[in-house]
Amino acid sequence: MTGRTRAAWLLGTGCILLAGALFNPRAAAEVQGPKVEGVCTQPLVQVKATNLEDVQDICRGVQDATSFLAGHGFLFDQPLVIEVADKLPEDAGPFALGCFFTHQSRIVVLSYAAFKEIRNWLNVPVSRELYRSLAAHETAHAWAESNISGPNQNLVAQEYIAYVVMFVTMNPDLRTSVLHAVPGFGFDDELQINAMVYMLDPVVFAVESYRHYLKPGNGPAFLQKVLTGKALAE
């Protein structure tokens, strides 16, 4: 898939991607078994899945993301439905692990069983801890979309917030493993945080965004600038 084609379907979604085009989800059978539905600690969030452990992991990711963003002035007043499936909708494109559909207040993520089939993500082996981070990322997308000032509702701003939230809330040992597996020094300035980097290598974008957040003078202050349209605005 070309960058132009990928960009076209990303405009209406907040999708978390694999690096490059190494994974093309096979046609999956319809999800079997009774639906398990749960309401997370964040009461406006409903999770629909066929596996109770998946629901529990996703709710933990939701809570991690919500707790972090609440401390940065984010408001959570919109209902959100998270659906777990063995195969994502075609609108998500062929390289997504999960997607937030911006006009539907709806997230769809792979089941853990399907997630395990990719074996590695962020250059580390797939695990339940990594699965919870996936849920935190997509939840951050949803809250960012409803909180960011109008001029800043763009792919780069939302991905920056979602990846920062994902790494800040990640299990510390797992985060250390990812940072070791993806060497770098972090983005130096806003111009380096762009859609081209994201589309060419979302893993590099993810890790370098987090490293940028850690640099002196960035952190919560920069996150507030993104939130209010004073940074990463198109």
Residue pairs with C-beta under 8 A, 6 or more apart in sequence:
1 21
1 93
1 94
1 95
3 196
3 199
3 200
6 93
6 95
6 199
7 155
7 195
7 199
9 91
9 92
9 93
10 93
10 155
10 199
11 155
12 91
12 101
12 102
12 103
13 91
13 92
13 96
13 99
13 100
13 101
13 102
14 99
14 100
14 102
14 138
14 141
14 142
14 144
14 145
14 155
14 158
14 159
14 162
15 92
15 93
15 95
15 96
15 97
15 98
15 99
15 100
16 96
16 97
16 98
16 99
16 134
16 137
16 138
16 162
16 202
17 95
17 96
17 97
17 202
18 95
18 97
18 118
18 121
18 202
18 203
19 123
19 201
19 202
19 203
19 204
20 95
20 201
21 94
21 95
23 95
23 118
24 94
24 95
25 87
25 88
25 94
25 110
25 114
27 87
28 85
28 86
28 87
28 114
29 86
31 50
31 85
31 86
31 111
32 50
33 50
34 50
35 48
35 49
35 50
36 48
36 49
36 50
36 51
36 52
36 55
37 46
37 47
37 48
37 49
37 55
38 46
38 47
38 55
38 56
38 59
39 45
39 46
39 47
40 46
40 47
40 58
40 59
40 62
40 63
41 59
41 62
41 63
41 66
42 62
42 63
42 66
42 76
44 76
44 77
44 78
44 79
44 80
45 59
45 62
45 79
45 80
45 81
45 82
45 139
46 79
46 80
46 81
46 82
47 55
47 58
47 59
47 62
47 82
47 83
47 84
48 81
48 82
48 83
48 84
49 55
49 58
49 83
49 84
49 111
50 84
50 111
51 84
51 111
51 112
51 113
53 112
53 128
54 84
54 111
54 112
54 131
55 84
57 112
57 128
57 131
57 132
57 135
58 82
58 84
58 109
58 132
58 135
59 135
60 132
60 135
61 131
61 132
61 133
61 134
61 135
61 136
61 137
61 139
61 169
62 82
62 135
62 136
62 139
64 132
64 136
64 165
64 169
65 135
65 136
65 137
65 139
65 140
65 143
65 165
65 166
65 169
66 76
66 139
66 143
67 169
68 165
68 168
68 169
69 76
69 140
69 143
69 147
69 165
70 76
72 220
72 223
72 224
72 227
73 224
73 227
74 143
74 144
74 147
74 227
75 146
75 147
76 143
77 146
78 105
78 142
78 146
79 105
80 105
80 106
80 107
80 139
80 142
81 105
81 106
81 107
82 106
82 107
82 108
82 109
82 135
82 138
82 139
83 106
83 107
83 108
83 109
84 108
84 109
84 110
84 111
85 108
85 109
85 110
85 111
85 114
86 110
86 111
86 113
86 114
87 110
87 114
88 96
88 97
88 98
88 99
88 108
88 109
88 110
89 99
89 108
91 99
91 101
92 99
92 108
97 109
97 110
97 115
97 118
97 121
97 134
98 107
98 108
98 109
98 110
98 134
98 135
98 137
98 138
99 107
99 108
99 109
99 138
100 106
100 107
100 138
100 141
100 142
100 145
101 107
101 108
102 145
105 142
107 138
107 139
107 141
107 142
109 134
109 135
109 138
112 128
112 131
115 121
115 126
115 131
115 134
116 126
118 126
119 125
119 126
120 126
121 130
121 134
122 130
122 178
122 181
122 182
122 203
122 206
122 207
123 178
123 181
123 182
123 203
124 130
124 174
124 177
124 178
124 181
127 174
129 170
129 171
129 174
130 174
132 171
133 166
133 167
133 169
133 170
133 171
133 174
134 166
136 165
136 166
136 169
136 170
137 162
137 163
137 165
137 166
138 162
139 165
140 161
140 162
140 165
140 166
141 158
141 161
141 162
144 157
144 158
144 161
144 162
144 227
145 153
145 158
147 227
148 157
148 158
148 161
148 226
148 227
148 229
149 227
149 228
149 229
150 229
151 229
151 233
151 234
152 226
152 227
152 228
152 229
152 232
152 233
152 234
154 232
154 233
154 234
155 195
155 198
156 193
156 194
156 195
156 198
156 232
156 234
157 226
157 231
157 232
157 233
159 198
159 202
159 205
159 209
160 193
160 209
160 226
160 232
161 223
161 226
161 227
163 205
163 206
163 209
163 210
164 209
164 210
164 213
164 223
166 206
167 175
167 178
167 206
167 207
167 210
167 213
168 210
168 213
170 178
178 207
179 207
179 210
179 211
182 203
182 204
182 207
184 204
184 207
184 208
184 211
185 208
185 211
186 208
186 210
186 211
186 212
186 214
186 215
187 193
187 208
187 209
187 211
187 212
188 212
190 231
190 232
192 208
193 205
193 209
193 212
193 232
197 204
197 205
197 208
198 205
212 218
212 222
213 219
213 222
213 223
222 231
225 231
225 232
226 232
